[in-house]
Amino acid sequence: MREAIAHYTVTGTLGEGGMGVVYAARDQRLGRSVAIKMIRAASHDPAARDRLNREARAAASINHPSICQLYEIGEHEGELFLAM
């Protein structure tokens, strides 16, 4: 398991599938718990990178108590991630 992704300290693994893995983490800058979604194919596949960016824009436009809030889209060591 990873120890850190950017400024997030990884505390566990929440799930894993064909597209990537979701980690439980702690945002060291803001002191809050987050989920980090790492997308395997997005770092090498322009279509997957575009899909991730569309997903991030769509998620960022929604504000509802039953839907997780998107905090950041970023890149760490060549891999794209979403922080939620």
C-alpha positions, 0 to 999 in steps of 0.5 A: 500500500502507498504511504502518501499521494501528494499531500495526502497520507494514505491510511487504508484501501477502500476498494479496488477494481479494473480501473483503479484503486480508492484509498482512505487518506488524510489531507495534511494541509486541511486536516480532513479525511478524504478518499483518493481515487487513482486511475490506472489507465489515465496516465498513459491513455489520453481518452482515459485522461479526458474521461477523468477530467469530465468526471471531475468537472461533473462531480464538482458541479454537484452539491448534494448531501448524498453525493461526495464533494470533489476537493481536487483533481491532481497528478502524483508521480505520473498518476492522476487522482481525484480527492473526494 
